[in-house]
Amino acid sequence: MLNHVCYRPSPFELGFSHPALCRLQKTIPYKWIMNPDRSAAELERPWIHITTPSKKVISGVEVRGCLMQTGTFSVSLVDAIMRLWTHLDDRIHSDYEKIGLKYKHWRHFLPAAFSCITICPCLSLPRWSCYFWDFKIKTISVLDPMLMKVEAIKSSIRHEEIVIDLHKALFACKDRFFSGWDVSSTGWSTFYLTDFPPSKFNNTELYAVHYARNFTGDLLANKLKDASESNLSEIRGEILYLLLSMAGNFGYKPQELFTALRQSEFASVSFPVLNSAPLATIFVNVLEF
């Protein structure tokens, strides 16, 4: 959801961006967790354990099943990724505040569970899409990864009723918790955007979280690697790395993965002595290298 309270500038306008990862940072954790020889004892432990804004515990088994090439994202993982995108935005704003530049957040990521508990739009399709509310110009943008390079009417037919229900639920929430926010639920325009590379069915969730992170209001700031989707493991690896390194993740920290990272050419010059340091500390040091 694009949140324009006070009409703040977007991070895209300001030139803000999330930390960039090198290829090794994306591939080492991904190859490690996808190794078929991983023990069940390691994978059954909670790899992602966050407590804010709500508690979310995800096992290594679920993480691997979601991020493998033929996997599908669970609602829990998408919620964790929305928390991750929020965390990365928070870091950007915090870094700029340290040098005297203070900007309010431009966007707010709703957890997928919000939609599922209310009307289950993602599960009823059954594929993932992304919906954006722009409160500045009162527009709703709909991006369905499976309905790209087609006429917008096809996307409208599939999503029109979902948009109506989501819109009602969103404003019921606003009226209850933000009664002083003077914006009407009427007079909104809906746009079904279809001019982006299409997704295969088993990758719609990957595209949806990518849209959430990169949609500027009318276009994508960054595009996925290849429309042919022959190999999207790097973006999966990036998500895995960032989830494991996210502040507030108190999940399992496998020492063997530390070792694999430290033994790589990149990690050998950037990783501190591991000892008993938490995974988040180790990874954040690399992110800021």
FIRO-181800 format. One line per field, with one value per residue: x, y, z of N, C-alpha, C in turn; residue in one letter. Coordinates in Angstrom, 1 decimal. Each point is the difference from the previous one (the first is absolute). Layout:
<pts>
n_px = X:...
n_py = Y:...
n_pz = Z:...
ca_px = X:...
ca_py = Y:...
ca_pz = Z:...
c_px = X:...
c_py = Y:...
c_pz = Z:...
type = a:...
</pts>
This chain:
<pts>
n_px = 0.8:-0.3:0.7:-0.8:0.0:-0.5:-0.3:0.6:1.2:0.0:0.4:-0.9:-0.9:0.1:-0.1:-0.9:0.8:-0.5:0.7:1.0:-0.3:1.1:0.5:1.2:-0.4:-0.3:1.1:0.9:-0.8:-0.3:1.2:0.3:-1.0:0.3:1.1:-0.3:1.3:-0.7:0.4:-0.9:0.9:0.9:-0.6:-0.2:1.2:-0.4:0.0:-1.3:0.3:-1.1:0.1:0.5:-1.1:0.2:-0.2:1.1:-0.3:1.1:-0.3:1.2:-0.8:-0.7:1.1:0.5:-1.2:0.0:1.3:-0.3:0.7:-0.5:0.5:-0.8:-0.1:0.2:-1.2:0.4:0.5:-1.1:-0.7:0.8:-0.2:-1.3:0.3:0.6:-0.9:-0.9:0.7:0.1:-1.2:-0.2:0.9:-0.6:-1.2:0.4:0.6:-1.1:-0.8:1.0:-0.3:-1.1:-0.2:-1.1:-0.4:-1.3:-0.5:0.3:0.4:-1.1:0.7:-1.1:-0.1:0.4:0.3:0.2:0.4:0.8:0.3:0.2:0.6:1.2:0.5:1.1:-0.6:-0.9:1.1:0.9:0.2:1.2:-0.6:0.2:-0.5:-0.1:-0.1:-0.2:0.2:1.1:0.0:-0.3:1.0:-0.5:1.1:-0.3:0.9:-0.4:1.0:-1.1:-0.4:1.2:0.2:-1.0:-1.2:-0.1:-1.0:0.9:0.9:-0.8:-0.2:1.2:0.3:-0.9:-0.6:1.2:0.2:-1.2:0.1:1.2:-0.5:-1.1:0.8:0.8:-1.1:-0.5:1.2:0.1:-1.3:0.4:1.2:-0.5:-0.9:1.2:0.2:0.0:-0.3:-0.7:-0.9:-0.7:-0.2:0.2:1.2:-0.4:1.3:-0.2:1.1:0.2:0.8:0.0:1.2:-0.5:-0.7:0.8:-0.9:1.1:0.1:-1.3:0.2:1.0:-0.8:-1.0:0.9:0.4:-1.3:-0.3:1.2:-0.4:-1.3:0.1:-1.1:0.9:1.2:0.9:0.5:-0.2:0.5:-0.8:0.8:-1.0:-0.7:1.0:0.5:1.0:0.3:-0.8:1.0:0.6:-1.1:-0.1:1.2:-0.3:-1.2:0.6:1.0:-0.9:-0.8:1.0:0.3:-1.3:0.1:0.0:0.8:-0.6:0.0:0.1:1.2:0.0:0.8:-0.5:-1.1:0.3:0.4:-1.1:-0.6:0.6:-0.2:-1.1:0.4:-1.3:-0.6:1.1:-0.4:-1.3:0.2:-0.6:0.8:-0.5:0.7:-0.7:0.5:-1.1:-0.8:-1.0:0.8:0.2:-1.3:-0.4:1.0:-0.5:-1.2:0.7:0.5
n_py = -1.2:0.9:0.5:1.0:-0.4:1.2:-1.0:-1.0:0.4:-0.7:-1.2:-0.3:1.0:-0.5:-1.1:-0.3:-0.9:-1.2:-0.5:0.2:-1.2:-0.5:-0.6:0.0:1.2:0.0:-0.5:0.5:0.8:0.4:-0.1:0.6:0.8:0.1:-0.1:-1.1:0.2:1.2:0.0:-0.9:-0.3:0.4:-0.7:-0.9:0.6:1.0:0.1:0.3:0.9:0.6:1.1:0.8:0.5:-1.3:-1.0:-0.4:-1.3:-0.1:-1.3:-0.6:-1.0:0.9:0.6:-1.2:-0.5:1.1:0.0:-1.3:-0.4:-1.2:0.8:0.1:1.3:-0.2:0.1:-0.9:-0.6:0.2:-0.4:-1.0:-0.2:0.2:-0.8:-0.8:0.2:-0.2:-1.1:-0.4:0.3:-0.6:-0.9:0.2:0.1:-1.0:-0.6:0.5:-0.5:-0.9:0.4:0.0:-1.1:0.6:-1.2:0.3:-1.1:-0.4:-1.2:-0.7:-1.0:-0.4:-0.7:-1.1:-0.3:1.3:-0.2:-1.0:0.7:1.0:-0.3:-0.3:1.2:-0.1:-0.6:0.9:0.5:-0.9:1.2:0.5:1.1:1.2:0.6:1.2:0.7:0.9:0.4:0.3:-1.0:-0.7:-0.8:-1.0:-0.6:-0.8:-0.8:-0.7:-0.8:-0.6:1.2:-0.2:1.1:0.3:0.0:1.3:-0.1:-0.8:0.9:0.9:-0.8:-0.3:1.3:0.4:-1.2:-0.5:0.8:-0.2:-1.3:0.0:0.7:-0.7:-1.1:0.6:0.5:-1.2:-0.5:0.8:-0.2:-1.2:0.0:0.6:0.2:0.5:-1.1:1.1:-1.2:0.2:-1.0:1.1:-0.1:-1.3:0.0:-1.1:-0.3:-0.7:-0.1:0.0:1.1:-1.1:-0.6:-1.0:-0.6:-1.0:-1.0:-0.8:1.1:-0.1:-0.8:-0.5:0.0:-0.6:-0.7:-0.3:-0.2:-0.6:-0.6:-0.2:-0.1:0.9:-0.6:-0.2:-0.3:-0.9:0.3:-1.3:-0.7:-1.1:-0.9:-0.8:0.5:-0.6:0.6:-0.2:1.1:-0.1:-0.9:0.9:0.3:-1.3:0.0:1.1:-0.5:-1.2:0.6:0.8:-1.1:-0.8:1.0:-0.1:1.2:-0.7:-0.6:-0.7:-0.4:-1.2:-0.1:-0.6:-0.6:-1.1:0.7:0.3:-1.3:-0.4:0.9:-0.4:-1.2:0.7:0.3:0.3:-1.0:-0.6:1.1:-0.5:-1.3:0.4:-0.1:-1.2:-0.8:0.7:0.9:0.7:-0.7:0.8:-0.1:-1.2:-0.2:0.7:-0.6:-1.1:0.3:0.4:-1.1
n_pz = 0.0:-0.9:1.0:-0.5:1.2:-0.1:-0.8:0.6:-0.2:-1.2:0.5:-1.0:0.4:1.2:-0.8:0.9:0.5:-0.1:1.0:-0.8:-0.4:0.3:-1.0:0.7:0.4:-1.3:-0.4:0.9:0.6:-1.2:-0.4:1.2:0.0:-1.3:0.7:-0.8:0.3:0.0:1.3:0.3:0.9:-0.9:-0.9:0.9:0.2:0.8:-1.3:-0.1:0.9:-0.4:0.7:-0.9:-0.5:-0.4:0.8:-0.5:-0.1:-0.7:-0.2:0.1:0.4:0.6:0.6:0.2:0.5:0.7:0.3:0.0:-1.1:0.5:1.0:1.0:0.1:1.3:0.6:0.9:-1.1:-0.7:1.1:0.1:-1.3:0.2:1.1:-0.9:-1.0:1.0:0.4:-1.3:-0.1:1.1:-0.5:-1.1:0.6:0.8:-1.0:-0.7:1.0:0.0:-1.3:0.8:-0.8:0.4:-0.5:-0.1:0.5:-1.2:0.4:0.1:0.4:-0.6:1.1:-0.6:1.3:-0.2:-1.3:0.4:1.1:-0.8:-1.1:0.4:-0.5:0.7:1.0:-0.2:-0.4:0.4:0.0:0.0:0.4:-0.5:1.0:-0.6:1.2:-0.9:1.3:-0.6:-0.9:1.1:-0.1:-0.6:0.2:-1.0:0.6:-1.0:0.6:0.1:0.2:-0.5:-0.7:0.7:-0.5:0.4:-1.0:-0.4:0.4:-0.6:-0.9:0.1:0.0:-0.8:0.2:-0.2:-1.0:-0.4:0.3:-0.6:-1.0:0.0:-0.1:-1.0:-0.5:0.2:-0.4:-1.1:-0.2:0.3:-0.7:-1.1:1.0:0.4:-0.7:-0.6:-0.4:-1.1:0.1:-0.3:-1.3:0.2:-0.7:-0.7:0.0:-1.0:0.6:-1.3:0.1:0.7:0.2:-0.7:0.9:0.2:0.0:0.0:-0.7:0.1:1.1:-0.8:-1.1:0.8:0.6:-1.2:-0.5:1.1:-0.3:-1.3:0.3:-1.0:-0.5:-0.9:0.5:-0.5:1.2:0.3:-1.0:0.1:0.3:-0.2:-1.0:-0.5:1.1:-0.8:0.7:1.0:0.1:-0.8:-0.5:-0.1:-0.4:-0.7:-0.2:-0.3:-0.7:-0.6:-0.2:-0.3:-0.7:-0.1:0.5:1.1:-0.9:0.9:-1.3:-0.4:0.6:-1.1:0.9:-0.6:0.0:1.3:0.2:-0.7:0.7:1.1:-0.5:-0.3:-1.3:-0.2:0.6:-0.6:-0.7:0.3:0.2:1.2:1.1:-0.3:0.6:1.0:-0.9:0.2:-0.7:0.6:1.1:-0.2:-0.4:1.1:0.6:-0.7:0.4:1.1:-0.5
ca_px = -0.8:0.8:-0.6:0.4:-0.4:0.9:0.6:1.4:0.7:0.3:1.5:0.5:0.3:1.2:1.2:0.2:-0.1:0.4:1.3:0.3:0.8:0.9:-0.5:0.3:-0.9:-1.3:0.1:0.5:-1.1:-1.0:0.5:0.2:-1.3:-0.5:0.8:-0.8:0.6:-0.2:-0.7:-1.3:0.0:0.3:-1.1:-1.3:0.1:-0.5:1.1:-0.5:-0.8:-0.1:-1.1:-0.7:-1.1:-0.7:0.9:0.1:1.1:0.1:1.1:0.8:-0.7:-1.0:0.8:0.6:-1.1:-0.5:1.0:0.5:-0.5:-1.3:-0.8:-1.0:0.1:-1.0:-0.4:1.0:1.2:-0.3:0.0:1.4:0.6:-0.5:0.7:1.4:0.0:-0.2:1.2:1.0:-0.4:0.3:1.4:0.3:-0.4:0.8:1.3:-0.1:-0.2:1.2:0.8:-0.8:-1.1:-1.1:-1.1:-1.0:-0.2:-0.9:-0.8:-0.3:-0.3:-1.0:0.3:-0.9:-1.1:-1.1:-0.9:-0.5:-1.0:-1.2:-0.7:0.8:0.1:1.1:-0.3:-1.2:0.3:0.9:1.4:0.3:0.0:0.3:-1.0:0.6:-0.9:0.8:-0.9:0.2:-0.8:-1.2:0.0:0.3:0.8:0.0:1.0:-0.2:1.1:-0.5:-0.8:0.8:0.0:-1.4:-0.9:-0.3:-1.3:0.2:0.4:-1.1:-1.0:0.5:0.4:-0.9:-0.7:1.0:0.3:-1.1:0.0:1.2:-0.2:-1.0:0.7:1.0:-0.6:-0.6:1.1:0.4:-1.0:0.1:1.2:0.5:-1.2:0.3:0.6:-1.1:0.0:-1.3:0.1:-0.6:0.7:1.3:0.1:0.8:0.8:0.6:1.3:0.4:1.1:1.2:0.2:-0.9:0.5:-0.5:-0.9:0.7:0.8:-0.8:0.3:1.3:-0.2:-0.8:0.8:0.9:-0.8:-0.2:1.2:0.6:-1.0:0.2:-1.3:-0.4:0.9:0.8:1.4:0.9:-0.7:0.6:1.1:-0.2:-1.4:-0.1:0.0:0.7:0.7:-0.3:0.5:0.7:-1.0:-0.4:1.2:0.0:-1.1:0.4:1.1:-0.5:-0.9:0.8:0.8:-0.9:0.0:-1.2:-0.2:0.6:-0.1:1.1:1.2:0.8:1.5:0.6:-0.2:1.0:1.3:0.0:0.1:1.3:1.0:-0.1:1.0:-0.5:-0.2:1.3:0.6:-1.0:-0.7:0.8:0.1:-1.3:-0.2:-1.4:-0.7:-1.3:0.0:-0.3:1.2:0.9:-0.4:0.0:1.3:0.3:-0.9:0.5:1.4
ca_py = 1.2:1.3:0.8:1.3:1.0:1.2:0.0:-0.1:-0.4:-1.4:-0.3:0.0:1.4:0.5:-0.8:-1.0:-1.4:-1.1:-0.5:-1.0:-1.1:-0.6:-1.3:-1.0:0.1:-0.5:-1.4:-1.0:-0.5:-0.7:-1.4:-0.7:-0.6:-0.9:-1.3:-1.1:-0.7:0.6:-0.8:0.4:0.7:1.4:0.7:0.0:1.1:1.2:0.8:1.3:0.2:1.4:0.2:1.3:0.5:-1.1:-1.1:-0.8:-1.0:-0.8:-1.0:-0.1:-0.8:0.9:0.9:-0.7:-0.3:1.3:0.6:-0.8:0.5:-0.4:0.2:1.1:0.7:-0.1:1.3:0.4:0.6:1.3:1.0:0.3:0.8:1.3:0.5:0.2:1.3:1.1:0.2:0.6:1.5:0.6:0.2:1.1:1.3:0.2:0.5:1.3:0.9:0.2:1.1:1.1:0.0:-0.7:-0.2:-0.9:-1.2:0.2:-1.2:-0.9:-1.4:-0.8:-1.5:-0.8:-0.5:1.0:-0.3:-1.3:0.0:0.8:-0.5:-1.1:0.2:-0.8:-1.4:-0.3:0.1:0.1:0.5:1.2:1.3:1.1:1.1:1.2:1.1:1.3:0.9:1.4:0.3:-0.9:-1.0:-1.4:-0.7:-1.5:-0.7:-1.5:-0.5:-0.9:0.7:1.0:0.0:-0.3:1.2:0.2:-0.5:-1.3:0.1:0.6:-1.1:-0.9:0.7:1.1:-0.3:-0.1:1.4:0.6:-0.5:0.5:1.5:0.1:-0.4:0.9:1.2:-0.3:0.1:1.5:0.7:-0.5:0.3:1.3:0.7:1.4:0.1:0.5:-0.4:-0.7:-1.3:0.2:0.8:-0.6:-0.6:-1.2:-0.2:-1.4:0.2:-1.3:0.2:-0.5:-1.4:-1.0:-1.0:-1.4:-0.1:-0.4:1.1:1.2:0.6:0.6:1.3:0.9:0.7:0.9:1.2:0.7:0.7:0.8:0.8:1.5:0.7:-0.2:-0.9:-0.8:0.6:-1.1:-1.1:-1.3:-0.4:-0.5:-0.4:-1.5:-0.6:-1.2:-0.1:1.1:-0.4:1.1:0.8:-0.9:0.0:1.3:0.0:-0.9:0.6:1.2:-0.5:-0.6:1.1:1.1:0.3:-0.5:-1.5:-0.7:-1.4:-0.9:0.6:-1.2:0.3:-0.5:1.0:1.0:-0.5:0.0:1.4:0.6:-0.7:0.5:1.1:1.3:-0.1:-0.1:1.3:0.9:-0.6:0.0:-1.4:-0.4:-0.3:-0.2:1.1:-0.4:0.0:1.3:0.9:-0.5:0.4:1.5:0.4:-0.1:0.9:1.3:0.0
ca_pz = 0.0:0.0:1.0:-0.3:1.0:-0.1:-1.4:0.1:-1.2:0.0:0.0:-1.4:-0.4:0.8:-0.3:1.0:-0.4:1.0:-0.2:-1.1:0.3:-1.0:-0.5:1.0:1.1:-0.5:-0.4:1.1:0.9:-0.8:-0.3:1.2:0.5:-1.0:0.0:0.4:1.1:1.3:1.0:0.3:1.3:-0.3:-0.8:0.8:1.0:-0.5:-0.7:0.1:1.2:0.3:1.0:-0.4:0.8:0.6:0.1:-1.2:0.2:-1.2:0.1:-1.1:-1.0:-0.7:-0.8:-1.2:-0.9:-0.7:-0.9:-1.1:-1.3:-0.3:1.2:0.0:1.3:1.0:0.5:1.0:-0.6:-0.6:1.1:0.4:-1.0:0.2:1.2:-0.4:-0.8:1.0:0.7:-0.9:-0.1:1.3:0.0:-0.9:0.6:1.1:-0.5:-0.4:1.2:0.6:-0.6:0.0:-1.0:0.5:-0.8:0.4:-0.9:-1.2:-0.2:1.1:-0.5:0.8:0.0:-0.8:0.9:0.1:-1.0:0.1:1.1:-0.4:-1.2:-0.7:-1.4:-0.6:-0.1:-0.8:-1.5:1.2:-0.4:0.6:-0.7:0.9:-0.1:0.6:0.2:0.0:0.6:-0.5:-1.2:0.1:-1.1:0.4:-1.1:0.1:-0.8:0.0:-0.8:-1.0:-1.0:-0.6:-1.5:-0.4:0.1:1.5:0.3:0.5:1.4:0.6:0.2:1.1:1.3:0.3:1.2:1.1:0.3:0.8:1.3:0.7:0.3:1.1:1.3:0.4:0.5:1.3:0.9:0.2:0.7:1.4:0.7:-0.5:-0.3:-0.3:-1.3:-0.8:-1.4:-0.3:-0.7:-1.3:-1.0:-0.3:-1.3:0.0:-1.1:-0.1:-0.8:-0.7:-0.9:0.7:-0.4:0.6:0.9:0.0:1.1:1.3:0.4:0.2:1.3:-0.1:-0.7:0.8:1.1:-0.8:-0.3:1.2:0.3:-1.0:-0.8:0.3:-0.1:-1.4:-0.6:1.0:0.1:-0.4:-0.5:0.2:-0.9:-1.4:-0.2:-0.3:1.3:0.0:1.2:0.9:1.3:0.6:0.7:1.1:0.9:0.6:1.0:1.1:0.8:0.7:1.1:1.1:0.6:0.4:1.4:0.6:-0.3:1.1:-0.4:0.1:-0.7:-0.3:-0.1:-1.2:-1.0:0.2:-0.5:-1.5:-0.4:0.3:-0.8:-1.4:-0.2:0.5:1.5:0.7:0.3:0.5:1.2:1.2:0.6:0.3:1.4:0.2:-0.5:-0.7:-1.4:-0.4:0.1:-1.1:-1.3:-0.1:-0.3:-1.4:-0.7:0.1:-0.4
c_px = 0.9:-0.7:0.5:-0.5:1.0:0.8:1.5:0.7:0.3:1.5:0.6:0.4:1.3:1.3:0.4:-0.1:0.4:1.5:0.1:0.8:0.9:-0.6:0.2:-1.0:-1.4:0.1:0.4:-1.1:-1.0:0.5:0.1:-1.4:-0.6:0.7:-0.8:0.5:-0.2:-0.8:-1.4:0.0:0.3:-1.2:-1.3:0.0:-0.6:1.1:-0.4:-0.9:0.0:-1.2:-0.8:-0.2:-0.9:1.0:-0.1:1.1:-0.1:1.2:0.9:-0.6:-1.0:0.8:0.5:-1.1:-0.5:1.0:0.6:-0.7:-1.4:-1.0:-1.0:0.1:-1.2:-0.4:1.0:1.3:-0.2:-0.1:1.4:0.7:-0.5:0.6:1.4:0.0:-0.1:1.3:1.1:-0.4:0.3:1.5:0.4:-0.3:0.9:1.4:0.0:-0.2:1.3:0.8:-1.0:-1.1:-1.1:-1.2:-1.0:-0.1:-1.1:-1.0:-0.1:-0.3:-1.0:0.5:-1.0:-1.1:-1.1:-1.0:-0.7:-1.1:-1.3:-0.8:0.7:0.2:1.1:-0.3:-1.1:0.3:0.4:1.4:0.1:-0.1:0.3:-0.9:0.6:-1.0:0.8:-1.0:0.1:-0.9:-1.2:0.0:0.4:0.7:0.0:1.0:-0.1:1.1:-0.4:-0.7:0.8:0.1:-1.4:-0.8:-0.4:-1.3:0.1:0.3:-1.2:-1.1:0.4:0.0:-1.1:-0.7:0.9:0.4:-1.1:0.0:1.2:-0.2:-0.9:0.7:1.0:-0.6:-0.7:1.1:0.4:-1.0:0.0:1.2:0.6:-1.1:0.2:0.6:-1.2:0.2:-1.1:0.4:-0.5:0.9:1.4:-0.1:0.9:0.7:0.5:1.2:0.5:1.2:1.4:0.2:-0.9:0.7:-0.6:-0.8:0.7:0.8:-0.8:0.3:1.3:-0.2:-0.8:0.8:1.0:-0.7:-0.1:1.2:0.4:-1.0:0.1:-1.3:-0.4:1.0:0.8:1.4:1.0:-0.8:0.7:1.0:-0.4:-1.5:-0.1:0.0:0.8:0.8:-0.3:0.6:0.7:-1.0:-0.5:1.1:0.1:-1.0:0.4:1.1:-0.5:-0.9:0.9:0.8:-0.8:0.0:-1.3:-0.3:0.8:0.0:1.3:1.2:1.0:1.5:0.6:-0.2:0.9:1.3:0.0:0.1:1.4:1.1:0.0:1.0:-0.5:0.0:1.3:0.5:-1.0:-0.7:0.9:0.1:-1.4:-0.3:-1.5:-0.8:-1.3:0.1:-0.2:1.2:1.0:-0.4:-0.1:1.4:0.4:-0.9:0.7:1.5:0.3
c_py = 1.2:1.0:1.4:1.0:1.1:0.0:0.1:-0.4:-1.5:-0.3:0.0:1.4:0.5:-0.7:-1.0:-1.4:-0.9:-0.4:-1.0:-1.2:-0.5:-1.4:-1.1:0.1:-0.6:-1.6:-0.9:-0.4:-0.8:-1.4:-0.8:-0.6:-0.9:-1.3:-1.1:-0.8:0.7:-0.9:0.5:0.8:1.4:0.7:0.1:1.1:1.3:1.0:1.5:0.1:1.5:0.3:1.3:0.1:-1.0:-1.2:-0.9:-1.0:-0.9:-0.9:0.0:-0.8:0.8:1.0:-0.6:-0.4:1.2:0.5:-0.9:0.4:-0.4:0.2:1.2:0.6:-0.2:1.5:0.5:0.5:1.3:1.1:0.3:0.9:1.5:0.7:0.4:1.3:1.2:0.3:0.7:1.5:0.7:0.3:1.1:1.3:0.2:0.5:1.4:1.0:0.3:1.1:1.2:0.1:-0.9:0.0:-1.0:-1.2:0.3:-1.1:-0.9:-1.4:-0.7:-1.4:-0.7:-0.6:0.9:-0.3:-1.4:-0.1:0.7:-0.6:-1.1:0.2:-0.9:-1.4:-0.4:0.0:-1.3:0.4:1.4:1.2:1.1:1.2:1.2:1.1:1.3:1.1:1.4:0.3:-1.0:-1.0:-1.4:-0.6:-1.4:-0.6:-1.5:-0.5:-0.9:0.7:1.2:-0.2:-0.4:1.3:0.1:-0.5:-1.5:0.0:0.6:-1.1:-0.9:0.7:1.0:-0.2:0.0:1.5:0.7:-0.5:0.5:1.5:0.2:-0.4:1.0:1.3:-0.3:0.0:1.4:0.7:-0.4:0.5:1.4:0.9:1.5:0.2:0.3:-0.4:-0.9:-1.3:0.1:0.8:-0.6:-0.6:-1.2:-0.3:-1.5:0.1:-1.3:0.1:-0.4:-1.4:-0.9:-1.0:-1.4:-0.2:-0.2:1.2:1.3:0.6:0.8:1.4:1.0:0.7:0.9:1.3:0.9:0.9:1.1:0.9:1.4:0.7:-0.2:-0.9:-0.7:0.6:-1.0:-1.1:-1.3:-0.4:-0.2:-0.4:-1.5:-0.8:-1.3:-0.2:1.2:-0.3:1.2:0.9:-0.8:0.0:1.3:0.2:-0.8:0.7:1.2:-0.4:-0.4:1.2:1.1:0.2:-0.4:-1.4:-0.8:-1.5:-0.7:0.5:-1.2:0.4:-0.4:1.1:1.2:-0.3:0.1:1.5:0.5:-0.6:0.6:1.1:1.3:0.0:0.1:1.4:0.9:-0.5:0.1:-1.5:-0.3:-0.2:-0.3:1.1:-0.4:0.2:1.4:0.9:-0.4:0.6:1.5:0.6:-0.1:0.9:1.4:0.0:1.0
c_pz = 0.0:0.9:-0.1:1.1:0.0:-1.4:0.0:-1.3:0.1:0.1:-1.4:-0.4:0.8:-0.3:1.1:-0.6:1.1:-0.3:-1.1:0.5:-1.1:-0.3:1.1:1.1:-0.3:-0.1:1.1:0.9:-0.8:-0.4:1.2:0.4:-1.0:-0.2:0.5:1.2:1.4:0.9:0.3:1.3:-0.2:-0.7:0.8:1.1:-0.6:-0.5:0.1:1.2:0.3:0.9:-0.3:-1.5:0.6:0.0:-1.3:0.2:-1.3:0.0:-1.3:-1.1:-0.8:-0.9:-1.3:-1.0:-0.8:-1.0:-1.0:-1.3:-0.3:1.2:-0.2:1.4:0.8:0.4:1.0:-0.5:-0.6:1.1:0.5:-1.0:0.1:1.2:-0.4:-0.8:0.9:0.8:-0.8:-0.2:1.3:0.1:-0.9:0.7:1.2:-0.4:-0.4:1.1:0.7:-0.5:-0.2:-1.0:0.5:-0.9:0.6:-1.0:-1.0:-0.2:1.2:-0.6:0.9:-0.1:-0.8:0.8:0.2:-1.0:0.2:1.1:-0.4:-1.1:-0.7:-1.5:-0.6:-0.1:-0.9:-1.5:-0.7:-0.5:0.7:-0.9:1.0:-0.3:0.7:0.0:0.1:0.5:-0.5:-1.2:-0.1:-1.2:0.7:-1.2:0.3:-0.9:0.2:-0.8:-1.2:-1.1:-0.5:-1.5:-0.6:0.1:1.5:0.4:0.6:1.5:0.8:0.3:1.2:1.4:0.4:1.4:1.2:0.4:0.8:1.4:0.8:0.4:1.2:1.4:0.4:0.6:1.3:1.1:0.3:0.9:1.5:0.7:-0.3:-0.3:-0.4:-1.4:-1.0:-1.4:-0.3:-0.7:-1.4:-0.9:-0.3:-1.4:0.1:-1.3:0.0:-0.9:-0.5:-0.8:0.6:-0.5:0.7:0.9:-0.3:1.3:1.3:0.5:0.3:1.3:0.0:-0.6:0.9:1.1:-0.7:-0.3:1.3:0.4:-1.0:-0.8:0.5:0.0:-1.5:-0.7:1.1:-0.1:-0.4:-0.6:0.3:-1.2:-1.5:-0.1:-0.2:1.3:0.0:1.3:0.9:1.4:0.7:0.9:1.2:1.0:0.7:1.1:1.2:0.9:0.8:1.2:1.1:0.7:0.6:1.5:0.6:-0.3:1.0:-0.4:0.1:-0.8:-0.2:-0.1:-1.3:-1.1:0.2:-0.6:-1.5:-0.5:0.3:-0.9:-1.5:-0.1:0.5:1.5:0.7:0.3:0.6:1.3:1.2:0.5:0.5:1.5:0.2:-0.4:-0.7:-1.5:-0.6:0.0:-1.1:-1.3:-0.2:-0.3:-1.4:-0.8:-0.1:-0.4:-1.1
type = m:l:n:h:v:c:y:r:p:s:p:f:e:l:g:f:s:h:p:a:l:c:r:l:q:k:t:i:p:y:k:w:i:m:n:p:d:r:s:a:a:e:l:e:r:p:w:i:h:i:t:t:p:s:k:k:v:i:s:g:v:e:v:r:g:c:l:m:q:t:g:t:f:s:v:s:l:v:d:a:i:m:r:l:w:t:h:l:d:d:r:i:h:s:d:y:e:k:i:g:l:k:y:k:h:w:r:h:f:l:p:a:a:f:s:c:i:t:i:c:p:c:l:s:l:p:r:w:s:c:y:f:w:d:f:k:i:k:t:i:s:v:l:d:p:m:l:m:k:v:e:a:i:k:s:s:i:r:h:e:e:i:v:i:d:l:h:k:a:l:f:a:c:k:d:r:f:f:s:g:w:d:v:s:s:t:g:w:s:t:f:y:l:t:d:f:p:p:s:k:f:n:n:t:e:l:y:a:v:h:y:a:r:n:f:t:g:d:l:l:a:n:k:l:k:d:a:s:e:s:n:l:s:e:i:r:g:e:i:l:y:l:l:l:s:m:a:g:n:f:g:y:k:p:q:e:l:f:t:a:l:r:q:s:e:f:a:s:v:s:f:p:v:l:n:s:a:p:l:a:t:i:f:v:n:v:l:e:f
</pts>
